[in-house]
Amino acid sequence: MKMKRYNILAKAACGLCMAALLSACGSGTPKSPAEANLATSSDSISYFLGQMMAGNMMQLKGQDTTLNNAENADAFWSGYQEGLKLLRNSTSDKDKAYNAGLVEGVRLAQQIQQQQEVTPEFKFNAKLFNEGYKYSYCGDSVRGVNEAARDLNFAMEALSNRAEAASKKNMTAAMETYAKKNGYKKAASGFYVKVIKQGSGNAIVQGDSIMVSTHPVESTGRDLAQYGLVPTPVVLGKTLPMSYPFAKALLGVKGGSEISILMTPEDIFGGSARGLGIKNDSFIIQGVTLEYLGKGK
């Protein structure tokens, strides 16, 4: 019976490409496969893995604009290179256990950093982390884990609520300042709205058929066009419900107009806002282009 073999490295490389890893150019002239002296299969695999790591560079730069800065890109690559050296290259059970612990520790460290970005009040205390571990693990049996899970949730919820309130306050103040500085007016919908281009079409009312497209930009300047709405025909109040975040802001706007609306990230992206890398106190500058198509049916 012929055994099926897994190509572990190829699978890992694909996973890393999906994570959009970036390789920096470094010094010297890049060498093609023919010039790189790929003498063995191991040489070839190593080289091809390097190519795959570079495969999604533009995707990563689009997701994280900080990597458009050459210095930041070099820092990323330096960290990646160091990561390649951390695991022990051994088949002993002890070294395998060390490697497994190292991977889990890095994963927790990343989660802690992400949490601190969302809730700056949280300061990880490594000494107390170890005390908690020893108390629950080093007795006759594991102690207090269920209670700890409950108390952790309560503590994190309180922390998150305070952080959310502070971020909302800062965002509201920043939005008001931006609106005042850039000529936005507060509409009946409650949104700050600015007419970028006044159209000559009919004033839009509920029930009209319109063509809508959007172009969101984070208040930091980060372009979020990939999350915008392509030109789409809708009926205001039906296929575009009035409960939709900016639907009410379209009432009275003339067809052919381009307007800009200041909105919260949650208004547009809901609970996905933080996952898209939008800063806690950022707001969204939502560009909207409208075309009047006629009365809805």
Disulfide bonds with the S-S distance in Angstrom:
none
